[in-house]
Amino acid sequence: MSGQVRIRARFKHLKTPWFDYLFVSKEEMVQILNDTGWRVEEFLDSGGAGYIGVLSKS
């Protein structure tokens, strides 16, 4: 999917499993959540291009 990256965190000999991280616009997030049982409770702006989406189960 466009905006998707696969990453993991590493520190010395420790590492997390690989996980997917999705960068989408606010509008795309709302669209992706349609018919999933989840909804955006609120968007928290980070002061830059990023944001945090607070989700809740419908």
C-alpha positions in Angstrom: 0.0 0.0 0.0 1.3 3.5 -0.8 2.6 5.1 2.4 3.4 1.7 4.1 6.8 1.0 5.5 8.1 -2.1 7.3 10.4 -1.4 10.2 11.8 -2.7 13.5 13.6 -1.2 16.4 17.1 -2.3 17.4 19.2 -1.5 20.4 22.6 -3.3 20.8 21.7 -7.0 20.6 17.9 -6.5 21.2 15.4 -6.1 18.3 11.7 -6.1 17.8 9.8 -8.2 15.3 9.2 -6.5 11.9 6.0 -4.5 11.8 4.2 -2.4 9.3 3.7 1.4 9.7 1.2 3.2 7.6 1.6 6.9 6.7 -1.7 8.2 5.3 -3.6 11.5 5.3 -6.4 12.1 7.7 -8.9 11.7 4.9 -7.4 8.4 3.8 -7.5 7.1 7.4 -11.2 7.9 7.7 -11.8 6.1 4.4 -9.7 3.1 5.3 -11.7 2.7 8.6 -15.1 2.6 6.8 -16.9 -0.6 7.5 -14.2 -1.9 9.9 -16.0 -1.2 13.2 -13.4 1.5 14.0 -13.7 5.2 13.8 -11.5 8.3 14.4 -12.3 9.7 17.8 -10.0 12.7 17.3 -6.9 13.8 15.4 -4.0 15.3 17.4 -1.8 17.6 15.3 1.9 17.3 15.9 2.8 20.8 14.7 4.3 19.4 11.5 3.0 17.2 8.7 2.3 14.4 11.1 -0.6 13.7 13.4 -1.9 11.1 15.8 -5.2 9.4 15.2 -7.1 8.4 18.3 -9.4 5.5 17.3 -12.3 3.8 19.1 -14.3 0.8 18.4 -17.8 1.7 17.1 
